Structure formats: C-alpha cells, structure tokens
Amino acid sequence: MRREIPLAITFIVGVSYIIAYFIPREPFSNFENWFNDWYAIVASFAIWLGALNLMKMSSLKIIRGKADVFHSVLIIISFLLILGIGFYEGFRGINATPSFSFRDPGTGFDWLYVNIYTPLSATMFALLAFFVASASYRAFRARNFEATLLLLAGFFVMLGRVPVGDLVTGWLPPEYQLSQWANWIMNVLNTAGQRAIMIGIALGLVSTSLRIILGLERAYLGGD
Amino acid sequence: MKGFTTIISLVFLMALPLFAQETPPDSALVGAAVDTLVPAESRPAPVGQLSAEDTPNDDGESITINWMVSPDDAAGKVAEYKVMRALAPEGPFEEVGDAGSGQTSYSDNRAERGVPYYYKIAALNYKKVDNQITWQVSSESAVIGPIMATAQWINMGRLNILIAILILNGSIIYFIWAAKGGRQFYIRKIAGIEEVENAVGRATEMGRSIYYVPGINDMDDVQTLASITILGKVAAIAAENDTRIDVPVSRSMVMVTAREVVKEAYSKVGRPDSFQEDQVRYLTDDQFGYAAAIDGLFLRERPATIFLIGSFYAESLIMAETGNSIGSIQIAGTAQPAQLPFFVAACDYTLIGEEMFAASAYLSREPKLLGSLKGQDLAKAVFLIAIFVGVILESFGIDVSNLFTAE
C-alpha cells in the first residue's frame, strides 16, 4: 500500500488535470483550484520540515564541533532573529490601532528585509555579471569551426546592442547597420534554435508526465 | 503684540479672496456652468450592429458583446463605451463594464449561468478637469437580448491540442505495449548520461564527495520529478562505489522525496547502513540564498563531481562557474532554454531539454521506459511533417496558422 496509494493519487490527480483542461464546465473547471489548494496546504506544513532540518543540522554541527561551526552559529542566530522579530511585529500589529502587518514599512522585520536581505540578494545577483564574463571568455575561444561561428555571432550581437555598433556602420543604409544584424541573428537564427529545443522539451514533458501518471515512472517514490 | 495682531489681520484680509474662490458654487450655478460648457455637436452617434453571444468554450459565466464603433469615434467624440445590462428589455439597466474608444467588444464575466440578460451600449463623451467630469453627453444603442450564458462540454479552442496529445500519447502507449512484447529499441547515445558512471567513478578514485543539486523548483515541476528520478540512479551508482553523495535542496518537499529516493538507492545495492540523513539537507527557499550556500559548500568541500539537474534560473551560472573553478567534473541538465547556454559554457556535459527527461529511461534501460522514448520520437516526426507542410502552405499564401494556435 505504501506505493499503491501514492500511485493512485498521482493517476487520479493527473487525469483530472487533463480532463479539466479540455472540459470547461463544473465540476471539472474547479479541479485545478481544489488540487492547488491541497498542494498549498501540504507544502505549508512541509516548510516546517525544512526549517527544522536546517536547525537540526546546524545544531548538530555546533554540538559535534565540526569545521565551519561559525556558519552554523550564524544560520541559527539569523533564523531565530528574523523569526522572533516577525512574530513580535505580527502580534504588535494585531493589537495596534490601526492594525498593521509585520511586513509594513517601519517595522523591524521590514528593516531587516530592506537593509540586510535585499543587499545580500542583490550582491549574489550582481556576481552573475562576472561569472558571465568568465564563462564567455572560455566559450568564445575560436578553437574550431563551431566555436568560431559562436564567437562571430556573439561579437555581432554584443556590438549591435550598443550605440557604437551603428556608429561604426553609419555609412551603410539603416537596414544594413550592425543593430539590424544583431536583430536578425536573435530573431531568425536564435529563435529557430530555441524553438527546436522548446518543441523537444514540450514532447519530453508530455512523455514524462504520461509515464508518471500511468505509474511507469515511479523512481520518485523511492524505487524502480 | 499690537504689531503682530495687525500683521495677522492683514494676512487674513489678503487671503479672503482665496477662500472666496474655493467656496463651492450652489447647484443651480453648477448646472448653468455645465450647460454652457458643453460644446455644440459633442453628442456622439450611437454604436451600430450590436450583438451578443454566449462566450464559447467556458463554464457558462460569460457573455460577449460586440458592436461597431460609433461613426464619431474616429473624430474623437467618444471617450468610452459603457456596457449596460438588465433582466428585462425595459430595464432597469445597470453598468457592468466599460471599453475604451475604438474598442468593439466586451466580455461580461459576471453573468449567471442560465439567466436571460438584455444589453445596450452607451457611447459617452465628456470632459475631465482635475479628474472631475465637467460635462457629459451620451447616446444609447438599441437593446439586444435575451442572451444566456451556457456551459460547454468541450473547449473547441483546444481541439488541436487534444489531437496532438492523442497522437503523442497514442504513439507512446503503442511503443510501451510493443516493448512489453519483447521488441528491442535502439536509443542513440547521450554523452551526458553515458558519462554518469565515469563521473561517479572519478569521485571514488579521488576520495571526494559528489554533489547533486536538483534545481530550485518544488515537486510540482516535472523537471524536479525528472531530476529526482535521475538522482535515484546516480545515488545507486554512488552507493555501489561507496562514495558519499550530498543533496542540498531548496524545498522541503524535495528534501523529503529526495531523502526517500537516496535511502532506497542505498538499500537496493545492499548498503542501507551507509546512508546518513544529513546527506539530503534543506538549505533555503530563497533563490540567491540557495546559490550562495551551494557556492560556499562547493568551495569548502571541493566535490569531485557535481550534478546540476533540474529547474534553474539566474543562479545556474553562479553555481556552474563556481563548480568549474574548483575543477569538478560537471553534468548539467535543464529544460529552461535560457539557462542552457550557461550550462554548455560552464559544464563538461549538458543534457539539453528532452535529454534530461530521457535520462531516467536511458539509465534504467527498462523496456517500457525505452518504448516511451521511441513513441516520443515518432510523435516528433509527425509534428515535424506538420510543421513542414504548414511552412509550405503558408509560403503559398494559404493561412493555416489557426490550426496551430490554441486558446
């Protein structure tokens, strides 16, 4: 039964979604909302599993005195701090007149979000620019014919996307200037390649979904 | 003190005209002002050819109203069209929505199924000053009705998708059935999947761990499900080689599922005691927090092999480049087209889109799963022919684009 019940649920939910996509009338039209609600409820409870696991792993690292204990201490302090301030502001907001949310501007929670969380996230995102540069450096080396094509395409697209591109080809008619070359590469060559990949992905998605719905693919349940 | 009082009095006297201007005029004056402000011939002609129909392919909660714009629309004499609804032709009518000038249809999505409604359209012209309407004139169309919203059994706008799904699923089921009957299939080599065993072996030889990152989406994403399926195979190979595999995840549900899968893989190869719960651990739901944590783990632990298989967004290159910088062998796979170039640039092997979905069948070599791949290929051939025929027909001016679009 450990396998059969999840497989049955998967089959019923999967088939219901397919039916609801093609039959617009009730009760089929409500299936998506019902199952999404159920998923949200289960996922909400599961959040605590993750949070408790994080606390458990970090605490064990500290207790056992493993390497990088500092990171674990930082995780626990950050977790408890934001949780505590969130609850404190939440209760304060409920009892205040007029009431406010713990996320409203001016609350301690908002201060932590704006002054700590947002800059940290932005920093990680900003690192992407440097990683793109290092990856491009490797990818655009003209080692063979294909890599040379990639290099040329990249060169024209990058130059065509900045004003200097049209400036150096300013003597050409507007439809032959570098920005138009870049547009052609992106709209014709790039789009054709992307669509081919996307058709394959769509077919793979449907095929995998069918295998899961029919119970042929059950490795995600912890077995063959 | 006397001087101060004098200044205050003077300021008050000077401000009196301001107060006088802000005093609202009486209603009679307002009416007179509005009447005199309405320019001559500002009333627009009513809309023409009003029609209403039950909105097709819905669950009976919408009526679509169509009309021809007022002849004065192009001249700028229509500010908006108001859609009015009533339960009887004589009214009373209530406003249910509006459409801007130039618009020719409106969907009344608040209609009750089976209730007959009557509609009319008012073409409005007005002038607004400081967001206040100073004058307004309108012309109403004839009343149309009764119209009822009804629910349909089949969404005909998606019929082409239904046919495509039937072709695809039919061919998959046929080949699965053929595989059950013992038919053998040739599946082309996929370099990324072929290399899985070598990549795990490398980690064993180097005495370092393997990291498997299943993406940042939850279990409701098919990519995550495909990734977890591949994880089971990779974990089994790692367990056989007695090499530690770490699975840091960003979703609680993925953690629970991945833990079960890895545990089962260890049991299957006869090493249940080697599995430790902390091999599959939750980090954070936050996208860049997760990327930062993974980068930190890569740099500290320096795994020999890294798998980045699942659904990734902007964090893909941050992780892949960090893995590259520490010299790990990296096998990536995703169905996010925008992330594929990053993986191709930074990883040793990349499972491009459908290859990721095929990986599970490829690794297990189970005939039923291989049959589904073959069915998928046949459907792909059918769709390629359809695209080819469509391109030729369109090139000769025969419009078949409606056959390939859906609601």
Interface residues (C-beta under 8 A of the other chain):
Chain A: I18 Y21 F22 I23 P24 R25 E26 S29 Y39 V42 A43 A46 I47 W48 L49 G50 A51 N53 L54 M57 L60 A67 D68 H71 L120 S121 M124 F125 L127 L128 F131 V132 S134 A135 S136 R138 A139 Q194 I197 M198 I199 G200 I201 L203 G204 L205 V206 S207 T208 S209 L210 R211 I212 L216 E217 A219 Y220 L221 G222 G223 D224
Chain B: N57 D58 D59 G60 A151 Q152 W153 I154 N155 R158 I161 L162 I165 L168 N169 I172 I173 I176 D218 D220 V222 L225 A226 I228 T229 G232 K233 R251 S252 M253 M255 V256 T257 E260 V261 K263 E264 K268 D278 R281 Y282 L283 T284 D285 D286 Q287 F288 G289 A291 A292 G296 R300 A314 E315 L317 I318 A320 E321 N324 A335 P337 L340 P341 F342 V344 A345 A346 I352 G353 E354 M356 F357 A358 S360 S364 E366 K368 L369 S372 L373 G375 Q376 A379 K380 F383
